[in-house]
Amino acid sequence: MAQSLIVRGASAVIGWYRTINFMENDIAMLALLEEILINKKDLPDSVASVMEEFGSDLHYSSKLLQILPER
């Protein structure tokens, strides 16, 4: 599904590799937005920062991934 969004013109797709509960998702997404919008980090660095901060604490050991168009 992510690849079809990229083909249709999305500049990136962010999603979880495994199941994650809604509370963890909400907290991680707020942290991701803070990294991008407030700290002015690019997407790969923002995802890495969020995973560094939350990765070991996630209940289902999920991983936040980004899919970018091939260049």
C-alpha positions as CSV (number, residue, x, y, z in Angstrom):
1,M,0.0,0.0,0.0
2,A,2.8,2.4,0.9
3,Q,4.4,1.9,-2.5
4,S,1.2,2.7,-4.3
5,L,1.0,6.0,-2.4
6,I,4.5,6.8,-3.5
7,V,3.6,5.9,-7.1
8,R,0.7,8.3,-6.9
9,G,2.9,11.2,-5.8
10,A,3.3,11.0,-2.0
11,S,6.7,12.4,-1.0
12,A,6.9,9.9,1.9
13,V,4.9,7.3,3.8
14,I,5.4,6.7,7.5
15,G,4.0,3.6,9.2
16,W,4.6,0.9,11.8
17,Y,6.2,-2.4,10.9
18,R,4.1,-4.3,13.5
19,T,1.1,-3.7,15.7
20,I,1.1,-0.8,18.1
21,N,-1.5,0.3,20.5
22,F,-3.3,3.6,19.9
23,M,-1.8,5.4,23.0
24,E,1.8,4.6,22.0
25,N,1.0,5.7,18.4
26,D,-0.4,9.0,19.5
27,I,2.6,9.8,21.8
28,A,5.1,8.7,19.1
29,M,3.3,10.8,16.4
30,L,3.3,13.9,18.5
31,A,7.0,13.4,19.1
32,L,7.6,12.9,15.4
33,L,5.7,16.1,14.6
34,E,7.7,18.0,17.2
35,E,11.0,16.8,15.7
36,I,9.9,17.8,12.2
37,L,8.0,21.1,12.9
38,I,9.7,22.5,16.0
39,N,13.2,21.0,15.9
40,K,13.4,21.4,12.1
41,K,14.8,17.9,11.5
42,D,14.4,16.1,8.2
43,L,12.2,13.0,8.1
44,P,14.8,10.3,8.4
45,D,16.4,12.0,11.4
46,S,13.0,12.6,13.0
47,V,12.0,8.9,12.6
48,A,15.4,7.8,14.0
49,S,15.0,10.2,17.0
50,V,11.5,8.9,17.8
51,M,12.7,5.3,17.6
52,E,15.7,6.0,19.8
53,E,13.4,7.6,22.4
54,F,10.5,5.1,22.3
55,G,11.7,2.0,20.6
56,S,12.6,-0.1,23.6
57,D,9.5,0.9,25.5
58,L,6.9,-0.1,22.9
59,H,4.6,-2.9,24.1
60,Y,4.6,-4.8,20.8
61,S,8.3,-4.1,19.8
62,S,7.1,-2.4,16.7
63,K,9.3,-0.2,14.5
64,L,8.5,3.1,12.9
65,L,9.4,3.1,9.2
66,Q,9.5,5.6,6.4
67,I,9.2,4.8,2.7
68,L,10.7,7.4,0.4
69,P,10.5,7.5,-3.4
70,E,13.5,6.0,-5.1
71,R,15.7,8.7,-6.6
